[in-house]
Amino acid sequence: MNKRYVIISKFRFTLFIFFLIFLINCIISLILPSQLVYGNIQKSSYSKVHISKGDTLWDIAKEHNSKNYDLRKVVYDIEFINGISNANIHPGDIIKIPIY
């Protein structure tokens, strides 16, 4: 007694599959957190710093870390706010530093 299923309309079957995938995607996106690991930055809470020769993100993060946060978090926040994908900064650049 094996049941066989026959697809009568390929269009309706394809539409059903796409709807099912969309529904599963929506459920997964609601269940999983959509925030970043370090998403505590407020948009207006930053100061601007002019980059001098020899400055690094790590040194700037040390100088502006008033509450003794993890320096890796501060460097990540600086990169995130400024849209920096790597740690290359150049003299004359102006970057935003988060104020915690």
ZIRA-V581877 format. One record per residue. OMEGA is omega in degrees with one decimal (none if undefined). D_CENTER is the distance of its C-alpha to the mean C-alpha in Angstrom with 2 decimals. Layout:
omega->OMEGA d_center->D_CENTER
omega->OMEGA d_center->D_CENTER
//
This chain:
omega->175.2 d_center->52.71
omega->177.7 d_center->49.57
omega->175.0 d_center->47.85
omega->177.7 d_center->46.80
omega->-179.4 d_center->44.29
omega->177.7 d_center->44.93
omega->-177.1 d_center->42.46
omega->-179.2 d_center->44.47
omega->179.7 d_center->42.01
omega->179.1 d_center->39.38
omega->179.4 d_center->37.67
omega->178.7 d_center->37.43
omega->178.6 d_center->36.25
omega->177.2 d_center->33.48
omega->177.7 d_center->32.48
omega->180.0 d_center->32.46
omega->178.0 d_center->30.26
omega->177.7 d_center->27.64
omega->179.4 d_center->27.79
omega->177.4 d_center->27.50
omega->177.9 d_center->24.40
omega->-179.7 d_center->22.83
omega->178.5 d_center->23.89
omega->177.5 d_center->22.55
omega->178.5 d_center->19.12
omega->-179.8 d_center->19.19
omega->179.6 d_center->20.39
omega->-179.9 d_center->17.77
omega->175.9 d_center->14.90
omega->-177.7 d_center->16.80
omega->-178.0 d_center->17.43
omega->179.5 d_center->14.12
omega->-177.7 d_center->11.69
omega->-179.5 d_center->8.95
omega->176.3 d_center->7.32
omega->179.3 d_center->4.94
omega->179.8 d_center->7.72
omega->-175.2 d_center->8.38
omega->-175.7 d_center->7.90
omega->-173.5 d_center->11.54
omega->172.9 d_center->11.69
omega->-172.4 d_center->14.10
omega->-173.6 d_center->14.19
omega->-175.1 d_center->17.81
omega->177.8 d_center->18.02
omega->173.0 d_center->18.05
omega->-178.7 d_center->20.89
omega->-179.6 d_center->21.55
omega->175.2 d_center->22.84
omega->-177.9 d_center->24.99
omega->176.1 d_center->24.61
omega->178.5 d_center->27.96
omega->178.9 d_center->29.29
omega->178.2 d_center->28.28
omega->173.3 d_center->25.20
omega->177.8 d_center->22.21
omega->-178.9 d_center->18.79
omega->179.1 d_center->20.11
omega->179.0 d_center->23.26
omega->178.1 d_center->21.60
omega->177.7 d_center->19.36
omega->-178.0 d_center->22.68
omega->-173.8 d_center->24.49
omega->-179.5 d_center->22.13
omega->-174.3 d_center->21.39
omega->-176.6 d_center->23.89
omega->178.3 d_center->23.07
omega->172.7 d_center->22.89
omega->173.8 d_center->19.27
omega->-176.3 d_center->18.19
omega->177.7 d_center->18.03
omega->178.2 d_center->15.25
omega->-179.4 d_center->13.02
omega->178.1 d_center->14.48
omega->177.7 d_center->14.02
omega->-179.9 d_center->10.29
omega->178.2 d_center->10.20
omega->178.7 d_center->12.61
omega->-178.1 d_center->10.81
omega->-177.8 d_center->7.63
omega->-175.1 d_center->10.33
omega->179.6 d_center->12.49
omega->-179.7 d_center->10.46
omega->-179.5 d_center->12.18
omega->175.1 d_center->11.59
omega->-173.2 d_center->14.52
omega->-179.5 d_center->16.66
omega->172.7 d_center->19.24
omega->-173.1 d_center->20.41
omega->176.5 d_center->23.84
omega->-178.3 d_center->26.64
omega->177.0 d_center->26.74
omega->173.5 d_center->23.01
omega->-179.9 d_center->21.83
omega->178.8 d_center->18.46
omega->179.3 d_center->17.09
omega->-179.5 d_center->17.13
omega->174.6 d_center->15.84
omega->-176.7 d_center->18.82
omega->none d_center->18.62
//
